Amino acid sequence: MFSDTQDGANASIIINSPIETAKVNNVNPEKYLEYLLESRPSADWLDEQLDLLASWSETTREACAI
């Protein structure tokens, strides 16, 4: 809606999706983004490892509580 290009729309959804998911899961969005950047997941991480970074994960909810 507010993006001028497809690339702009793609960039918006990449950043807005984790923010909105954090809000739904009662996680501080700013802390959550910092947590994700500090964790630096890589392409070779297993699904189980990535699940620990999800905003609904108990570990994440404790680390990024509101």
PyMOL Python script that loads the backbone (N, CA, C, O; Angstrom):
from pymol import cmd

cmd.read_pdbstr("""\
ATOM      1  N   MET A   1       0.814  -1.183   0.000  1.00  0.00           N
ATOM      2  CA  MET A   1       0.000   0.000   0.000  1.00  0.00           C
ATOM      3  C   MET A   1       0.868   1.261   0.000  1.00  0.00           C
ATOM      4  O   MET A   1       0.569   2.225  -0.705  1.00  0.00           O
ATOM      5  N   PHE A   2       1.946   1.251   0.796  1.00  0.00           N
ATOM      6  CA  PHE A   2       2.793   2.430   0.883  1.00  0.00           C
ATOM      7  C   PHE A   2       4.126   2.232   0.171  1.00  0.00           C
ATOM      8  O   PHE A   2       4.986   3.111   0.207  1.00  0.00           O
ATOM      9  N   SER A   3       4.301   1.093  -0.471  1.00  0.00           N
ATOM     10  CA  SER A   3       5.537   0.818  -1.181  1.00  0.00           C
ATOM     11  C   SER A   3       5.400   1.220  -2.637  1.00  0.00           C
ATOM     12  O   SER A   3       4.371   0.984  -3.270  1.00  0.00           O
ATOM     13  N   ASP A   4       6.458   1.835  -3.160  1.00  0.00           N
ATOM     14  CA  ASP A   4       6.450   2.278  -4.555  1.00  0.00           C
ATOM     15  C   ASP A   4       6.853   1.176  -5.529  1.00  0.00           C
ATOM     16  O   ASP A   4       6.538   1.245  -6.717  1.00  0.00           O
ATOM     17  N   THR A   5       7.551   0.162  -5.023  1.00  0.00           N
ATOM     18  CA  THR A   5       8.040  -0.905  -5.895  1.00  0.00           C
ATOM     19  C   THR A   5       7.787  -2.266  -5.249  1.00  0.00           C
ATOM     20  O   THR A   5       7.479  -2.361  -4.061  1.00  0.00           O
ATOM     21  N   GLN A   6       7.924  -3.305  -6.052  1.00  0.00           N
ATOM     22  CA  GLN A   6       7.800  -4.660  -5.514  1.00  0.00           C
ATOM     23  C   GLN A   6       8.901  -4.939  -4.503  1.00  0.00           C
ATOM     24  O   GLN A   6       8.657  -5.586  -3.485  1.00  0.00           O
ATOM     25  N   ASP A   7      10.109  -4.459  -4.773  1.00  0.00           N
ATOM     26  CA  ASP A   7      11.213  -4.650  -3.829  1.00  0.00           C
ATOM     27  C   ASP A   7      10.909  -3.967  -2.497  1.00  0.00           C
ATOM     28  O   ASP A   7      11.217  -4.509  -1.435  1.00  0.00           O
ATOM     29  N   GLY A   8      10.315  -2.797  -2.551  1.00  0.00           N
ATOM     30  CA  GLY A   8       9.942  -2.090  -1.336  1.00  0.00           C
ATOM     31  C   GLY A   8       8.893  -2.853  -0.551  1.00  0.00           C
ATOM     32  O   GLY A   8       8.963  -2.928   0.676  1.00  0.00           O
ATOM     33  N   ALA A   9       7.925  -3.417  -1.248  1.00  0.00           N
ATOM     34  CA  ALA A   9       6.888  -4.217  -0.593  1.00  0.00           C
ATOM     35  C   ALA A   9       7.492  -5.465   0.042  1.00  0.00           C
ATOM     36  O   ALA A   9       7.124  -5.840   1.155  1.00  0.00           O
ATOM     37  N   ASN A  10       8.414  -6.105  -0.665  1.00  0.00           N
ATOM     38  CA  ASN A  10       9.082  -7.291  -0.112  1.00  0.00           C
ATOM     39  C   ASN A  10       9.876  -6.936   1.146  1.00  0.00           C
ATOM     40  O   ASN A  10       9.838  -7.676   2.129  1.00  0.00           O
ATOM     41  N   ALA A  11      10.582  -5.829   1.125  1.00  0.00           N
ATOM     42  CA  ALA A  11      11.349  -5.397   2.293  1.00  0.00           C
ATOM     43  C   ALA A  11      10.426  -5.103   3.470  1.00  0.00           C
ATOM     44  O   ALA A  11      10.747  -5.435   4.611  1.00  0.00           O
ATOM     45  N   SER A  12       9.294  -4.489   3.199  1.00  0.00           N
ATOM     46  CA  SER A  12       8.340  -4.171   4.266  1.00  0.00           C
ATOM     47  C   SER A  12       7.810  -5.427   4.936  1.00  0.00           C
ATOM     48  O   SER A  12       7.722  -5.482   6.163  1.00  0.00           O
ATOM     49  N   ILE A  13       7.461  -6.422   4.162  1.00  0.00           N
ATOM     50  CA  ILE A  13       6.914  -7.642   4.758  1.00  0.00           C
ATOM     51  C   ILE A  13       7.976  -8.411   5.517  1.00  0.00           C
ATOM     52  O   ILE A  13       7.667  -9.063   6.514  1.00  0.00           O
ATOM     53  N   ILE A  14       9.217  -8.351   5.070  1.00  0.00           N
ATOM     54  CA  ILE A  14      10.302  -9.052   5.766  1.00  0.00           C
ATOM     55  C   ILE A  14      10.487  -8.487   7.172  1.00  0.00           C
ATOM     56  O   ILE A  14      10.747  -9.248   8.105  1.00  0.00           O
ATOM     57  N   ILE A  15      10.362  -7.201   7.342  1.00  0.00           N
ATOM     58  CA  ILE A  15      10.545  -6.596   8.659  1.00  0.00           C
ATOM     59  C   ILE A  15       9.248  -6.573   9.457  1.00  0.00           C
ATOM     60  O   ILE A  15       9.284  -6.737  10.677  1.00  0.00           O
ATOM     61  N   ASN A  16       8.107  -6.375   8.811  1.00  0.00           N
ATOM     62  CA  ASN A  16       6.846  -6.272   9.541  1.00  0.00           C
ATOM     63  C   ASN A  16       6.324  -7.610  10.043  1.00  0.00           C
ATOM     64  O   ASN A  16       5.654  -7.654  11.075  1.00  0.00           O
ATOM     65  N   SER A  17       6.608  -8.680   9.354  1.00  0.00           N
ATOM     66  CA  SER A  17       6.103  -9.985   9.771  1.00  0.00           C
ATOM     67  C   SER A  17       6.614 -10.384  11.160  1.00  0.00           C
ATOM     68  O   SER A  17       5.799 -10.742  12.009  1.00  0.00           O
ATOM     69  N   PRO A  18       7.922 -10.339  11.431  1.00  0.00           N
ATOM     70  CA  PRO A  18       8.371 -10.699  12.788  1.00  0.00           C
ATOM     71  C   PRO A  18       7.905  -9.706  13.851  1.00  0.00           C
ATOM     72  O   PRO A  18       7.673 -10.094  14.996  1.00  0.00           O
ATOM     73  N   ILE A  19       7.767  -8.454  13.493  1.00  0.00           N
ATOM     74  CA  ILE A  19       7.307  -7.455  14.461  1.00  0.00           C
ATOM     75  C   ILE A  19       5.869  -7.752  14.871  1.00  0.00           C
ATOM     76  O   ILE A  19       5.556  -7.765  16.061  1.00  0.00           O
ATOM     77  N   GLU A  20       5.007  -7.986  13.912  1.00  0.00           N
ATOM     78  CA  GLU A  20       3.601  -8.253  14.217  1.00  0.00           C
ATOM     79  C   GLU A  20       3.430  -9.596  14.931  1.00  0.00           C
ATOM     80  O   GLU A  20       2.582  -9.724  15.813  1.00  0.00           O
ATOM     81  N   THR A  21       4.223 -10.586  14.556  1.00  0.00           N
ATOM     82  CA  THR A  21       4.166 -11.876  15.231  1.00  0.00           C
ATOM     83  C   THR A  21       4.620 -11.742  16.681  1.00  0.00           C
ATOM     84  O   THR A  21       4.052 -12.380  17.566  1.00  0.00           O
ATOM     85  N   ALA A  22       5.629 -10.926  16.931  1.00  0.00           N
ATOM     86  CA  ALA A  22       6.080 -10.678  18.303  1.00  0.00           C
ATOM     87  C   ALA A  22       4.965 -10.050  19.127  1.00  0.00           C
ATOM     88  O   ALA A  22       4.737 -10.446  20.270  1.00  0.00           O
ATOM     89  N   LYS A  23       4.274  -9.080  18.558  1.00  0.00           N
ATOM     90  CA  LYS A  23       3.183  -8.416  19.279  1.00  0.00           C
ATOM     91  C   LYS A  23       2.097  -9.408  19.664  1.00  0.00           C
ATOM     92  O   LYS A  23       1.592  -9.378  20.786  1.00  0.00           O
ATOM     93  N   VAL A  24       1.739 -10.284  18.737  1.00  0.00           N
ATOM     94  CA  VAL A  24       0.693 -11.272  18.992  1.00  0.00           C
ATOM     95  C   VAL A  24       1.097 -12.223  20.126  1.00  0.00           C
ATOM     96  O   VAL A  24       0.246 -12.706  20.873  1.00  0.00           O
ATOM     97  N   ASN A  25       2.392 -12.482  20.244  1.00  0.00           N
ATOM     98  CA  ASN A  25       2.890 -13.411  21.251  1.00  0.00           C
ATOM     99  C   ASN A  25       3.375 -12.714  22.524  1.00  0.00           C
ATOM    100  O   ASN A  25       4.096 -13.308  23.326  1.00  0.00           O
ATOM    101  N   ASN A  26       2.978 -11.454  22.706  1.00  0.00           N
ATOM    102  CA  ASN A  26       3.346 -10.676  23.894  1.00  0.00           C
ATOM    103  C   ASN A  26       4.853 -10.603  24.124  1.00  0.00           C
ATOM    104  O   ASN A  26       5.344 -10.745  25.244  1.00  0.00           O
ATOM    105  N   VAL A  27       5.563 -10.375  23.024  1.00  0.00           N
ATOM    106  CA  VAL A  27       7.015 -10.218  23.052  1.00  0.00           C
ATOM    107  C   VAL A  27       7.319  -8.794  22.619  1.00  0.00           C
ATOM    108  O   VAL A  27       6.694  -8.280  21.692  1.00  0.00           O
ATOM    109  N   ASN A  28       8.271  -8.154  23.279  1.00  0.00           N
ATOM    110  CA  ASN A  28       8.675  -6.800  22.920  1.00  0.00           C
ATOM    111  C   ASN A  28       9.311  -6.831  21.527  1.00  0.00           C
ATOM    112  O   ASN A  28      10.358  -7.454  21.351  1.00  0.00           O
ATOM    113  N   PRO A  29       8.704  -6.173  20.534  1.00  0.00           N
ATOM    114  CA  PRO A  29       9.216  -6.244  19.157  1.00  0.00           C
ATOM    115  C   PRO A  29      10.662  -5.740  19.011  1.00  0.00           C
ATOM    116  O   PRO A  29      11.446  -6.327  18.265  1.00  0.00           O
ATOM    117  N   GLU A  30      11.013  -4.671  19.710  1.00  0.00           N
ATOM    118  CA  GLU A  30      12.380  -4.142  19.600  1.00  0.00           C
ATOM    119  C   GLU A  30      13.386  -5.138  20.181  1.00  0.00           C
ATOM    120  O   GLU A  30      14.417  -5.417  19.569  1.00  0.00           O
ATOM    121  N   LYS A  31      13.080  -5.666  21.356  1.00  0.00           N
ATOM    122  CA  LYS A  31      13.961  -6.662  21.965  1.00  0.00           C
ATOM    123  C   LYS A  31      14.054  -7.909  21.084  1.00  0.00           C
ATOM    124  O   LYS A  31      15.116  -8.521  20.964  1.00  0.00           O
ATOM    125  N   TYR A  32      12.930  -8.274  20.473  1.00  0.00           N
ATOM    126  CA  TYR A  32      12.907  -9.467  19.623  1.00  0.00           C
ATOM    127  C   TYR A  32      13.812  -9.296  18.401  1.00  0.00           C
ATOM    128  O   TYR A  32      14.560 -10.209  18.051  1.00  0.00           O
ATOM    129  N   LEU A  33      13.747  -8.140  17.759  1.00  0.00           N
ATOM    130  CA  LEU A  33      14.626  -7.900  16.603  1.00  0.00           C
ATOM    131  C   LEU A  33      16.093  -7.924  17.028  1.00  0.00           C
ATOM    132  O   LEU A  33      16.933  -8.484  16.323  1.00  0.00           O
ATOM    133  N   GLU A  34      16.403  -7.325  18.167  1.00  0.00           N
ATOM    134  CA  GLU A  34      17.780  -7.374  18.682  1.00  0.00           C
ATOM    135  C   GLU A  34      18.197  -8.819  18.949  1.00  0.00           C
ATOM    136  O   GLU A  34      19.309  -9.224  18.613  1.00  0.00           O
ATOM    137  N   TYR A  35      17.296  -9.590  19.553  1.00  0.00           N
ATOM    138  CA  TYR A  35      17.548 -10.992  19.867  1.00  0.00           C
ATOM    139  C   TYR A  35      17.848 -11.785  18.593  1.00  0.00           C
ATOM    140  O   TYR A  35      18.778 -12.592  18.565  1.00  0.00           O
ATOM    141  N   LEU A  36      17.064 -11.555  17.546  1.00  0.00           N
ATOM    142  CA  LEU A  36      17.294 -12.245  16.279  1.00  0.00           C
ATOM    143  C   LEU A  36      18.637 -11.866  15.671  1.00  0.00           C
ATOM    144  O   LEU A  36      19.370 -12.728  15.187  1.00  0.00           O
ATOM    145  N   LEU A  37      18.961 -10.574  15.697  1.00  0.00           N
ATOM    146  CA  LEU A  37      20.229 -10.133  15.119  1.00  0.00           C
ATOM    147  C   LEU A  37      21.424 -10.640  15.918  1.00  0.00           C
ATOM    148  O   LEU A  37      22.458 -10.977  15.341  1.00  0.00           O
ATOM    149  N   GLU A  38      21.292 -10.696  17.227  1.00  0.00           N
ATOM    150  CA  GLU A  38      22.381 -11.204  18.061  1.00  0.00           C
ATOM    151  C   GLU A  38      22.568 -12.708  17.884  1.00  0.00           C
ATOM    152  O   GLU A  38      23.687 -13.212  17.984  1.00  0.00           O
ATOM    153  N   SER A  39      21.483 -13.421  17.623  1.00  0.00           N
ATOM    154  CA  SER A  39      21.549 -14.878  17.456  1.00  0.00           C
ATOM    155  C   SER A  39      22.168 -15.271  16.127  1.00  0.00           C
ATOM    156  O   SER A  39      22.775 -16.335  16.009  1.00  0.00           O
ATOM    157  N   ARG A  40      22.018 -14.423  15.138  1.00  0.00           N
ATOM    158  CA  ARG A  40      22.593 -14.630  13.807  1.00  0.00           C
ATOM    159  C   ARG A  40      22.420 -16.044  13.260  1.00  0.00           C
ATOM    160  O   ARG A  40      23.400 -16.760  13.056  1.00  0.00           O
ATOM    161  N   PRO A  41      21.178 -16.439  13.024  1.00  0.00           N
ATOM    162  CA  PRO A  41      20.985 -17.777  12.450  1.00  0.00           C
ATOM    163  C   PRO A  41      21.618 -17.865  11.065  1.00  0.00           C
ATOM    164  O   PRO A  41      21.674 -16.878  10.331  1.00  0.00           O
ATOM    165  N   SER A  42      22.085 -19.039  10.726  1.00  0.00           N
ATOM    166  CA  SER A  42      22.695 -19.224   9.413  1.00  0.00           C
ATOM    167  C   SER A  42      21.892 -20.241   8.606  1.00  0.00           C
ATOM    168  O   SER A  42      20.990 -20.895   9.129  1.00  0.00           O
ATOM    169  N   ALA A  43      22.226 -20.360   7.358  1.00  0.00           N
ATOM    170  CA  ALA A  43      21.494 -21.246   6.447  1.00  0.00           C
ATOM    171  C   ALA A  43      21.625 -22.708   6.841  1.00  0.00           C
ATOM    172  O   ALA A  43      20.792 -23.526   6.447  1.00  0.00           O
ATOM    173  N   ASP A  44      22.652 -23.055   7.610  1.00  0.00           N
ATOM    174  CA  ASP A  44      22.841 -24.458   7.961  1.00  0.00           C
ATOM    175  C   ASP A  44      22.199 -24.842   9.296  1.00  0.00           C
ATOM    176  O   ASP A  44      22.382 -25.965   9.766  1.00  0.00           O
ATOM    177  N   TRP A  45      21.459 -23.933   9.902  1.00  0.00           N
ATOM    178  CA  TRP A  45      20.748 -24.257  11.143  1.00  0.00           C
ATOM    179  C   TRP A  45      19.642 -25.262  10.846  1.00  0.00           C
ATOM    180  O   TRP A  45      19.020 -25.227   9.784  1.00  0.00           O
ATOM    181  N   LEU A  46      19.412 -26.138  11.782  1.00  0.00           N
ATOM    182  CA  LEU A  46      18.327 -27.111  11.681  1.00  0.00           C
ATOM    183  C   LEU A  46      17.013 -26.446  12.079  1.00  0.00           C
ATOM    184  O   LEU A  46      17.001 -25.430  12.774  1.00  0.00           O
ATOM    185  N   ASP A  47      15.911 -27.034  11.630  1.00  0.00           N
ATOM    186  CA  ASP A  47      14.593 -26.487  11.960  1.00  0.00           C
ATOM    187  C   ASP A  47      14.394 -26.365  13.469  1.00  0.00           C
ATOM    188  O   ASP A  47      13.786 -25.406  13.944  1.00  0.00           O
ATOM    189  N   GLU A  48      14.909 -27.338  14.220  1.00  0.00           N
ATOM    190  CA  GLU A  48      14.757 -27.310  15.674  1.00  0.00           C
ATOM    191  C   GLU A  48      15.463 -26.097  16.278  1.00  0.00           C
ATOM    192  O   GLU A  48      14.978 -25.508  17.244  1.00  0.00           O
ATOM    193  N   GLN A  49      16.604 -25.731  15.709  1.00  0.00           N
ATOM    194  CA  GLN A  49      17.335 -24.559  16.190  1.00  0.00           C
ATOM    195  C   GLN A  49      16.575 -23.278  15.847  1.00  0.00           C
ATOM    196  O   GLN A  49      16.495 -22.360  16.664  1.00  0.00           O
ATOM    197  N   LEU A  50      16.027 -23.222  14.657  1.00  0.00           N
ATOM    198  CA  LEU A  50      15.268 -22.042  14.250  1.00  0.00           C
ATOM    199  C   LEU A  50      13.991 -21.895  15.071  1.00  0.00           C
ATOM    200  O   LEU A  50      13.562 -20.778  15.361  1.00  0.00           O
ATOM    201  N   ASP A  51      13.385 -23.019  15.445  1.00  0.00           N
ATOM    202  CA  ASP A  51      12.172 -22.969  16.273  1.00  0.00           C
ATOM    203  C   ASP A  51      12.423 -22.262  17.592  1.00  0.00           C
ATOM    204  O   ASP A  51      11.519 -21.624  18.131  1.00  0.00           O
ATOM    205  N   LEU A  52      13.630 -22.363  18.120  1.00  0.00           N
ATOM    206  CA  LEU A  52      13.960 -21.702  19.383  1.00  0.00           C
ATOM    207  C   LEU A  52      13.955 -20.185  19.256  1.00  0.00           C
ATOM    208  O   LEU A  52      13.835 -19.483  20.260  1.00  0.00           O
ATOM    209  N   LEU A  53      14.083 -19.671  18.037  1.00  0.00           N
ATOM    210  CA  LEU A  53      14.077 -18.221  17.806  1.00  0.00           C
ATOM    211  C   LEU A  53      12.687 -17.669  17.521  1.00  0.00           C
ATOM    212  O   LEU A  53      12.509 -16.453  17.443  1.00  0.00           O
ATOM    213  N   ALA A  54      11.710 -18.539  17.365  1.00  0.00           N
ATOM    214  CA  ALA A  54      10.345 -18.087  17.076  1.00  0.00           C
ATOM    215  C   ALA A  54       9.802 -17.291  18.259  1.00  0.00           C
ATOM    216  O   ALA A  54      10.143 -17.567  19.409  1.00  0.00           O
ATOM    217  N   SER A  55       8.963 -16.309  17.974  1.00  0.00           N
ATOM    218  CA  SER A  55       8.455 -15.448  19.043  1.00  0.00           C
ATOM    219  C   SER A  55       7.534 -16.183  20.003  1.00  0.00           C
ATOM    220  O   SER A  55       7.260 -15.676  21.091  1.00  0.00           O
ATOM    221  N   TRP A  56       7.046 -17.368  19.633  1.00  0.00           N
ATOM    222  CA  TRP A  56       6.203 -18.148  20.525  1.00  0.00           C
ATOM    223  C   TRP A  56       7.007 -19.149  21.353  1.00  0.00           C
ATOM    224  O   TRP A  56       6.453 -19.845  22.203  1.00  0.00           O
ATOM    225  N   SER A  57       8.322 -19.218  21.101  1.00  0.00           N
ATOM    226  CA  SER A  57       9.192 -20.093  21.881  1.00  0.00           C
ATOM    227  C   SER A  57       9.313 -19.562  23.311  1.00  0.00           C
ATOM    228  O   SER A  57       9.434 -18.357  23.529  1.00  0.00           O
ATOM    229  N   GLU A  58       9.280 -20.479  24.277  1.00  0.00           N
ATOM    230  CA  GLU A  58       9.387 -20.075  25.683  1.00  0.00           C
ATOM    231  C   GLU A  58      10.716 -19.365  25.945  1.00  0.00           C
ATOM    232  O   GLU A  58      10.762 -18.395  26.702  1.00  0.00           O
ATOM    233  N   THR A  59      11.795 -19.841  25.322  1.00  0.00           N
ATOM    234  CA  THR A  59      13.107 -19.223  25.480  1.00  0.00           C
ATOM    235  C   THR A  59      13.080 -17.777  24.993  1.00  0.00           C
ATOM    236  O   THR A  59      13.588 -16.879  25.664  1.00  0.00           O
ATOM    237  N   THR A  60      12.497 -17.562  23.845  1.00  0.00           N
ATOM    238  CA  THR A  60      12.409 -16.217  23.283  1.00  0.00           C
ATOM    239  C   THR A  60      11.496 -15.337  24.122  1.00  0.00           C
ATOM    240  O   THR A  60      11.808 -14.171  24.366  1.00  0.00           O
ATOM    241  N   ARG A  61      10.386 -15.879  24.558  1.00  0.00           N
ATOM    242  CA  ARG A  61       9.439 -15.085  25.354  1.00  0.00           C
ATOM    243  C   ARG A  61      10.071 -14.629  26.657  1.00  0.00           C
ATOM    244  O   ARG A  61       9.789 -13.527  27.128  1.00  0.00           O
ATOM    245  N   GLU A  62      10.925 -15.463  27.249  1.00  0.00           N
ATOM    246  CA  GLU A  62      11.625 -15.070  28.478  1.00  0.00           C
ATOM    247  C   GLU A  62      12.670 -13.999  28.187  1.00  0.00           C
ATOM    248  O   GLU A  62      12.826 -13.054  28.960  1.00  0.00           O
ATOM    249  N   ALA A  63      13.381 -14.146  27.082  1.00  0.00           N
ATOM    250  CA  ALA A  63      14.445 -13.206  26.743  1.00  0.00           C
ATOM    251  C   ALA A  63      13.914 -11.851  26.298  1.00  0.00           C
ATOM    252  O   ALA A  63      14.596 -10.838  26.449  1.00  0.00           O
ATOM    253  N   CYS A  64      12.702 -11.824  25.750  1.00  0.00           N
ATOM    254  CA  CYS A  64      12.171 -10.596  25.158  1.00  0.00           C
ATOM    255  C   CYS A  64      10.827 -10.175  25.773  1.00  0.00           C
ATOM    256  O   CYS A  64       9.989  -9.572  25.102  1.00  0.00           O
ATOM    257  N   ALA A  65      10.643 -10.493  27.018  1.00  0.00           N
ATOM    258  CA  ALA A  65       9.371 -10.188  27.668  1.00  0.00           C
ATOM    259  C   ALA A  65       9.083  -8.688  27.650  1.00  0.00           C
ATOM    260  O   ALA A  65       9.987  -7.853  27.677  1.00  0.00           O
ATOM    261  N   ILE A  66       7.807  -8.390  27.604  1.00  0.00           N
ATOM    262  CA  ILE A  66       7.364  -6.976  27.609  1.00  0.00           C
ATOM    263  C   ILE A  66       7.520  -6.433  29.008  1.00  0.00           C
ATOM    264  O   ILE A  66       7.211  -5.268  29.256  1.00  0.00           O
TER     265      ILE A  66
END
""", "prot")
cmd.dss("prot")
cmd.show_as("cartoon", "prot")
cmd.util.cbc("prot")
cmd.orient("prot")
